[in-house]
Amino acid sequence: MKNKLTAVQIRNAGDGKLYDGGGLMLVKKAGLGKWVFRYSFLDRRRDMGLGSLADLTLADARKLRDQWAVVLAHGEDPIAVRDARQEDAKRALDRSDPTFADMVDTVFEARKATLRADGKRGRWRSPLDHYVIPAIGKKRMSRIDATDVKLALAQIWRTKHPTAVKAIRRTKIVFTQAQLMGVACDPFTVDAAQHMLGAVSHEEVHHPAVAWQDMPALYRKLSDEHVSHLCLRWAMLTLVRSDGCRGARLAEIDGGIWTVPKDRIKGREGKVTDFRVPLSQEALHIADICRRFSGDLLFPGPRGTPVSDQAMHKILRKQQVGGSIHGFRTSFRTWVQDTEACSYEVAETVLGHKIGGKVERAYARSDLLGLRAEIMERWAGFLTGQQADVINLPRREGQGTVLRCAN
């Protein structure tokens, strides 16, 4: 029978394996050591790590070996039993103190019903996935402090401030939800991190817009032969956002009215409805042109899906007008301001904006369709140069002669 190990032997031994009996051995290498329990289960040799020599004395290692030997004597595999216990402990810890990444998953699943397209459309998770989770995603909620959150967002706090604000607001939502679930964390941690990040003098940058005086020239440059050009004209005429225009279908048009489904309208889930758009004669003309394309989609891309936003922006950049598709809405709104073409209520309704408070909207329920049809026809006349009078109005930059549709 082999002699038992002694503390002196362990201390003086070089690299190699030292056996204590009963399956316990010490593996030494480069001055370090680890305890291993070697056993057989179902005729298969198994080596189970017990811990390092630095953490376990010889007596400690023997006690652990004896405990797992009892498990083996009961017909169970010690490694399988240990792994199962560790998994149970991890699940219990995940429930009582989840990681930040797991908590984000929990919060997101709970909020999906209130987000458009299950949160994919508005990219609710994006700031967290890109900046916060890579930094603190693996940390337990109870172990995250204000410095952790601060360091996660410091790199974008001034360079991408709007994104950083979204990230820190959503981080606080995660902390608040975790606290309500009984996790030992405090949403004030996020407030403290924001204080540590400091104040930022951020000037909001609006969508670039073509001067309304230049919109007719842009309209003329666009062709009837290309889908992207036609979709840009459609966006200029209807003033609907890009997502709504690109997905337009012939089946949505009935009697001169285009009904944009709520899933292509900007807004929170449950807070938006289908939006009726009165189409001008020019818009109906474009719809007729688009009937030559296959299928119900007005503006199909190469793969039969809606023309891409990138394709439309590419065409717009080639025109070198310095504006954006979303900016068409600004061009129209400024045209209304400068020419007094219609009332505030009509202009805002054309853009799909809510007017007044909740109580006021509960009583004033009209979508002003008739009045909007009139202004949309006048706007189309301005864009196409039809039925227009030449008047002198100051441009936003400098002076010049501009077109205004006749009343």
C-alpha positions as CSV (number, residue, x, y, z in Angstrom):
1,M,0.0,0.0,0.0
2,K,1.3,3.4,-1.0
3,N,2.3,5.8,1.8
4,K,0.1,8.8,2.4
5,L,1.4,12.2,1.3
6,T,2.9,14.5,3.9
7,A,3.1,18.3,3.9
8,V,6.9,18.1,3.6
9,Q,6.7,15.9,0.6
10,I,4.3,18.3,-1.1
11,R,6.4,21.3,-0.3
12,N,9.7,19.7,-1.6
13,A,8.2,17.9,-4.7
14,G,9.0,19.0,-8.2
15,D,6.8,18.8,-11.2
16,G,4.7,15.7,-11.6
17,K,1.9,13.7,-10.0
18,L,1.9,12.8,-6.3
19,Y,-0.6,10.1,-5.1
20,D,-2.2,10.1,-1.7
21,G,-4.4,7.0,-2.1
22,G,-8.1,6.6,-2.5
23,G,-8.0,8.3,-5.9
24,L,-6.6,11.6,-4.5
25,M,-3.6,13.0,-6.3
26,L,-1.7,16.3,-6.6
27,V,-0.5,17.5,-10.0
28,K,2.4,20.0,-9.8
29,K,3.7,22.1,-12.6
30,A,5.9,25.2,-12.6
31,G,5.6,25.5,-8.8
32,L,1.8,25.4,-8.9
33,G,-0.4,22.5,-8.0
34,K,-4.0,21.3,-8.3
35,W,-5.8,18.5,-6.4
36,V,-7.6,15.8,-8.5
37,F,-9.9,13.0,-7.6
38,R,-9.4,10.1,-10.0
39,Y,-12.2,7.5,-10.1
40,S,-13.9,5.1,-12.5
41,F,-17.6,5.3,-13.4
42,L,-19.3,2.8,-15.7
43,D,-15.8,1.5,-16.6
44,R,-14.6,5.0,-17.6
45,R,-11.8,6.8,-15.9
46,R,-12.7,10.3,-14.7
47,D,-10.5,13.1,-13.3
48,M,-12.4,15.6,-11.1
49,G,-10.6,18.8,-10.2
50,L,-11.0,19.7,-6.5
51,G,-9.2,23.0,-6.3
52,S,-5.7,24.5,-6.3
53,L,-2.9,23.8,-3.8
54,A,-2.9,27.4,-2.9
55,D,-6.6,27.2,-1.8
56,L,-6.8,23.7,-0.3
57,T,-4.5,22.1,2.3
58,L,-3.8,18.3,2.2
59,A,-6.5,17.8,4.9
60,D,-9.0,19.9,2.9
61,A,-8.4,17.9,-0.2
62,R,-8.9,14.6,1.6
63,K,-12.2,15.8,3.1
64,L,-13.4,16.7,-0.4
65,R,-12.2,13.4,-1.8
66,D,-14.1,11.5,0.9
67,Q,-17.3,13.5,0.2
68,W,-17.3,12.7,-3.5
69,A,-16.3,9.1,-2.8
70,V,-19.6,8.7,-0.9
71,V,-21.5,10.1,-3.9
72,L,-19.7,7.5,-6.1
73,A,-20.5,4.7,-3.6
74,H,-24.2,5.6,-4.1
75,G,-23.9,4.9,-7.8
76,E,-23.7,8.5,-9.1
77,D,-21.1,10.2,-11.1
78,P,-19.5,12.9,-8.9
79,I,-18.7,15.2,-11.9
80,A,-22.3,15.0,-13.1
81,V,-23.6,15.6,-9.6
82,R,-21.3,18.6,-9.1
83,D,-22.3,20.1,-12.5
84,A,-26.0,19.8,-11.7
85,R,-25.5,21.4,-8.3
86,Q,-23.6,24.3,-9.8
87,E,-26.3,24.8,-12.5
88,D,-29.0,24.8,-9.8
89,A,-27.0,27.4,-7.8
90,K,-26.5,29.5,-10.9
91,R,-30.2,29.4,-11.7
92,A,-31.0,30.5,-8.2
93,L,-28.5,33.3,-8.4
94,D,-29.8,34.4,-11.8
95,R,-33.3,34.7,-10.2
96,S,-32.1,36.6,-7.2
97,D,-29.3,38.6,-8.8
98,P,-29.2,38.4,-12.6
99,T,-26.5,39.8,-14.8
100,F,-27.2,43.1,-16.5
101,A,-27.5,41.4,-19.9
102,D,-30.0,38.9,-18.6
103,M,-32.0,41.8,-17.0
104,V,-32.1,43.6,-20.3
105,D,-33.6,40.5,-21.9
106,T,-36.2,40.3,-19.1
107,V,-37.1,44.0,-19.4
108,F,-37.2,43.9,-23.2
109,E,-39.5,40.9,-23.3
110,A,-41.8,42.7,-20.8
111,R,-41.9,45.8,-23.0
112,K,-42.1,44.3,-26.4
113,A,-45.9,44.5,-26.5
114,T,-45.7,48.3,-26.2
115,L,-43.0,48.7,-28.9
116,R,-43.4,48.8,-32.7
117,A,-42.6,45.5,-34.5
118,D,-41.7,43.9,-31.1
119,G,-39.0,46.6,-30.5
120,K,-37.1,45.9,-33.8
121,R,-38.4,48.9,-35.6
122,G,-37.4,51.5,-33.0
123,R,-34.3,49.6,-32.1
124,W,-35.0,49.9,-28.4
125,R,-32.2,47.7,-27.4
126,S,-29.6,49.1,-29.8
127,P,-27.9,51.6,-27.4
128,L,-27.7,49.0,-24.7
129,D,-26.4,46.3,-27.0
130,H,-23.8,48.5,-28.5
131,Y,-22.4,50.4,-25.5
132,V,-23.7,49.2,-22.1
133,I,-23.9,45.4,-22.4
134,P,-20.3,45.0,-23.8
135,A,-19.0,46.9,-20.7
136,I,-21.1,45.6,-17.8
137,G,-23.3,42.9,-19.4
138,K,-21.7,40.0,-17.4
139,K,-21.8,41.8,-14.0
140,R,-24.5,40.9,-11.5
141,M,-27.0,43.7,-10.9
142,S,-26.1,44.0,-7.2
143,R,-22.4,44.5,-8.1
144,I,-22.8,47.3,-10.6
145,D,-21.9,50.7,-9.3
146,A,-22.1,54.2,-10.7
147,T,-18.5,54.1,-11.9
148,D,-19.3,51.0,-14.0
149,V,-22.1,52.8,-15.8
150,K,-20.1,56.0,-16.2
151,L,-17.2,54.1,-17.8
152,A,-19.6,52.3,-20.2
153,L,-20.9,55.5,-21.6
154,A,-18.0,57.9,-21.2
155,Q,-16.8,57.2,-24.7
156,I,-20.0,58.5,-26.3
157,W,-21.3,61.0,-23.7
158,R,-20.1,64.0,-25.7
159,T,-19.4,62.5,-29.2
160,K,-22.8,60.8,-29.5
161,H,-24.8,62.5,-26.8
162,P,-28.4,61.7,-28.1
163,T,-27.5,58.0,-28.2
164,A,-25.8,58.2,-24.8
165,V,-29.0,59.7,-23.3
166,K,-31.1,56.9,-24.7
167,A,-28.6,54.4,-23.3
168,I,-28.6,55.9,-19.8
169,R,-32.4,56.3,-19.7
170,R,-32.9,52.7,-20.7
171,T,-30.3,51.5,-18.3
172,K,-32.3,53.2,-15.5
173,I,-35.4,51.4,-16.8
174,V,-33.5,48.1,-16.4
175,F,-32.4,49.0,-12.8
176,T,-35.9,50.1,-11.9
177,Q,-37.5,46.9,-13.1
178,A,-34.8,44.8,-11.4
179,Q,-35.5,46.6,-8.1
180,L,-39.2,46.0,-8.4
181,M,-38.4,42.3,-8.9
182,G,-36.6,42.3,-5.6
183,V,-33.0,42.4,-6.9
184,A,-30.6,44.2,-4.6
185,C,-29.9,47.2,-6.9
186,D,-30.8,50.9,-6.8
187,P,-31.8,53.0,-9.9
188,F,-30.0,56.0,-8.2
189,T,-26.8,54.2,-9.4
190,V,-27.7,55.4,-12.9
191,D,-28.5,58.9,-11.7
192,A,-25.2,59.1,-9.9
193,A,-23.4,57.9,-13.1
194,Q,-25.1,60.6,-15.1
195,H,-23.9,63.2,-12.6
196,M,-20.4,61.9,-12.9
197,L,-20.5,62.1,-16.7
198,G,-21.1,65.8,-16.4
199,A,-23.2,68.3,-18.2
200,V,-23.0,68.5,-22.0
201,S,-23.8,71.5,-24.2
202,H,-25.4,69.7,-27.1
203,E,-27.0,71.5,-30.0
204,E,-29.7,69.5,-31.6
205,V,-29.2,68.9,-35.3
206,H,-32.4,68.8,-37.3
207,H,-32.9,66.8,-40.5
208,P,-31.4,68.8,-43.4
209,A,-34.2,70.2,-45.6
210,V,-34.3,71.5,-49.1
211,A,-35.4,75.2,-49.2
212,W,-39.1,75.1,-50.2
213,Q,-38.3,77.5,-53.0
214,D,-36.0,74.9,-54.5
215,M,-38.4,72.0,-54.3
216,P,-40.0,72.4,-57.8
217,A,-36.5,72.3,-59.4
218,L,-35.8,69.1,-57.5
219,Y,-39.1,67.6,-58.5
220,R,-38.3,68.3,-62.2
221,K,-34.9,66.6,-62.0
222,L,-36.6,63.3,-60.9
223,S,-37.5,60.8,-63.6
224,D,-40.7,58.9,-64.4
225,E,-38.6,55.9,-65.5
226,H,-37.0,54.8,-62.2
227,V,-38.6,53.4,-59.1
228,S,-36.4,55.4,-56.6
229,H,-37.2,58.7,-58.4
230,L,-40.9,58.0,-58.4
231,C,-40.8,57.1,-54.7
232,L,-39.0,60.4,-54.0
233,R,-41.7,62.3,-55.9
234,W,-44.4,60.4,-53.9
235,A,-42.7,61.4,-50.7
236,M,-42.6,65.0,-51.8
237,L,-46.3,65.0,-52.8
238,T,-47.7,63.1,-49.8
239,L,-45.3,64.2,-47.1
240,V,-45.5,60.8,-45.5
241,R,-42.3,59.5,-43.9
242,S,-39.9,57.2,-45.8
243,D,-41.1,53.9,-44.3
244,G,-44.7,54.7,-45.2
245,C,-43.9,55.7,-48.7
246,R,-41.6,52.9,-49.6
247,G,-44.1,50.3,-48.6
248,A,-47.0,51.9,-50.4
249,R,-49.4,49.4,-52.2
250,L,-52.1,49.9,-54.8
251,A,-54.5,48.1,-52.6
252,E,-54.1,50.9,-50.1
253,I,-55.5,53.5,-52.5
254,D,-59.2,53.9,-52.9
255,G,-61.1,56.8,-54.4
256,G,-58.2,59.2,-54.3
257,I,-57.4,58.3,-50.7
258,W,-54.3,56.5,-49.6
259,T,-54.7,54.8,-46.3
260,V,-51.3,54.2,-44.7
261,P,-51.5,51.2,-42.3
262,K,-50.6,52.0,-38.7
263,D,-47.6,49.6,-38.8
264,R,-45.9,52.0,-41.1
265,I,-46.8,55.1,-39.1
266,K,-44.3,56.5,-36.5
267,G,-45.5,56.2,-32.9
268,R,-45.8,53.9,-29.9
269,E,-47.6,50.6,-30.1
270,G,-51.2,51.1,-29.4
271,K,-51.0,54.9,-29.8
272,V,-51.1,55.1,-33.7
273,T,-53.9,54.4,-36.1
274,D,-54.2,54.1,-39.9
275,F,-53.6,57.5,-41.6
276,R,-55.6,58.7,-44.5
277,V,-53.8,60.8,-47.1
278,P,-55.8,62.7,-49.8
279,L,-53.9,62.3,-53.0
280,S,-53.5,65.1,-55.5
281,Q,-54.0,64.6,-59.2
282,E,-50.2,64.4,-59.6
283,A,-49.9,61.7,-56.9
284,L,-52.6,59.7,-58.6
285,H,-50.7,60.1,-61.9
286,I,-47.6,58.5,-60.2
287,A,-49.8,55.7,-58.9
288,D,-50.9,55.0,-62.5
289,I,-47.3,55.0,-63.7
290,C,-46.4,52.5,-61.0
291,R,-49.1,50.1,-62.1
292,R,-46.7,48.9,-64.8
293,F,-44.5,47.3,-62.2
294,S,-45.3,43.8,-61.2
295,G,-47.4,43.1,-58.1
296,D,-49.3,45.3,-55.7
297,L,-46.2,47.2,-54.4
298,L,-45.9,50.7,-55.9
299,F,-42.2,51.0,-55.5
300,P,-40.5,47.5,-55.6
301,G,-36.8,47.0,-55.3
302,P,-34.7,44.4,-57.2
303,R,-35.8,41.6,-54.9
304,G,-39.5,42.4,-55.0
305,T,-39.4,44.1,-51.6
306,P,-39.9,47.8,-51.1
307,V,-37.2,50.1,-52.6
308,S,-34.5,50.7,-50.0
309,D,-34.1,53.9,-48.0
310,Q,-30.4,53.8,-49.1
311,A,-31.3,53.8,-52.8
312,M,-33.6,56.8,-52.3
313,H,-30.9,58.7,-50.3
314,K,-28.4,57.9,-53.0
315,I,-30.5,59.5,-55.7
316,L,-31.1,62.5,-53.5
317,R,-27.4,63.0,-52.8
318,K,-26.7,62.9,-56.6
319,Q,-29.0,65.9,-57.0
320,Q,-26.7,67.8,-54.6
321,V,-29.6,69.6,-52.9
322,G,-28.3,69.2,-49.4
323,G,-31.6,67.9,-48.0
324,S,-33.1,64.6,-46.8
325,I,-36.3,62.7,-47.4
326,H,-37.6,63.5,-44.0
327,G,-36.7,67.1,-44.7
328,F,-39.4,67.3,-47.4
329,R,-41.9,67.6,-44.5
330,T,-39.9,70.6,-43.2
331,S,-39.9,72.1,-46.7
332,F,-43.7,71.9,-46.8
333,R,-44.2,73.2,-43.3
334,T,-41.9,76.2,-44.0
335,W,-43.8,76.9,-47.3
336,V,-47.0,77.0,-45.3
337,Q,-45.5,79.5,-42.8
338,D,-44.0,81.8,-45.4
339,T,-47.0,81.8,-47.8
340,E,-49.8,81.4,-45.2
341,A,-51.1,78.6,-47.5
342,C,-53.3,77.1,-44.8
343,S,-54.1,77.1,-41.1
344,Y,-51.8,75.7,-38.4
345,E,-54.2,72.8,-37.7
346,V,-54.4,71.7,-41.3
347,A,-50.6,71.9,-41.8
348,E,-49.9,69.9,-38.7
349,T,-52.6,67.3,-39.6
350,V,-51.0,66.9,-43.1
351,L,-47.8,65.9,-41.3
352,G,-49.7,63.5,-39.0
353,H,-48.9,65.5,-35.9
354,K,-51.3,65.4,-32.9
355,I,-52.8,68.8,-32.1
356,G,-53.9,69.9,-28.6
357,G,-54.2,67.9,-25.4
358,K,-55.8,64.5,-24.8
359,V,-59.1,66.1,-23.7
360,E,-59.2,68.4,-26.7
361,R,-58.5,65.5,-29.1
362,A,-61.3,63.5,-27.5
363,Y,-63.8,66.1,-28.8
364,A,-62.1,67.3,-32.0
365,R,-62.0,64.1,-33.9
366,S,-61.9,65.2,-37.5
367,D,-58.9,64.4,-39.6
368,L,-59.7,67.5,-41.8
369,L,-59.6,65.4,-44.9
370,G,-61.4,67.9,-47.1
371,L,-59.2,70.8,-46.1
372,R,-56.1,68.6,-46.5
373,A,-57.2,67.6,-50.0
374,E,-57.2,71.3,-51.0
375,I,-53.8,72.1,-49.6
376,M,-52.3,68.9,-51.0
377,E,-53.5,69.9,-54.5
378,R,-52.0,73.4,-54.1
379,W,-48.7,71.9,-52.9
380,A,-48.6,69.5,-55.9
381,G,-49.3,72.5,-58.1
382,F,-46.4,74.3,-56.6
383,L,-44.1,71.4,-57.0
384,T,-45.0,70.8,-60.7
385,G,-45.2,74.5,-61.6
386,Q,-48.9,74.2,-62.6
387,Q,-51.3,77.0,-61.9
388,A,-48.7,79.1,-60.2
389,D,-48.3,82.8,-59.9
390,V,-44.9,84.5,-59.7
391,I,-44.5,86.6,-56.6
392,N,-41.6,88.2,-54.7
393,L,-41.0,86.7,-51.3
394,P,-37.7,86.7,-49.3
395,R,-35.8,83.4,-49.4
396,R,-34.5,81.9,-46.2
397,E,-31.0,82.8,-47.5
398,G,-30.8,85.9,-49.7
399,Q,-33.5,87.2,-51.9
400,G,-35.2,85.8,-55.0
401,T,-38.3,85.3,-57.0
402,V,-40.3,82.2,-56.0
403,L,-43.4,80.4,-57.1
404,R,-46.6,80.3,-55.1
405,C,-49.7,78.4,-56.2
406,A,-52.7,80.5,-57.0
407,N,-55.7,80.4,-54.7
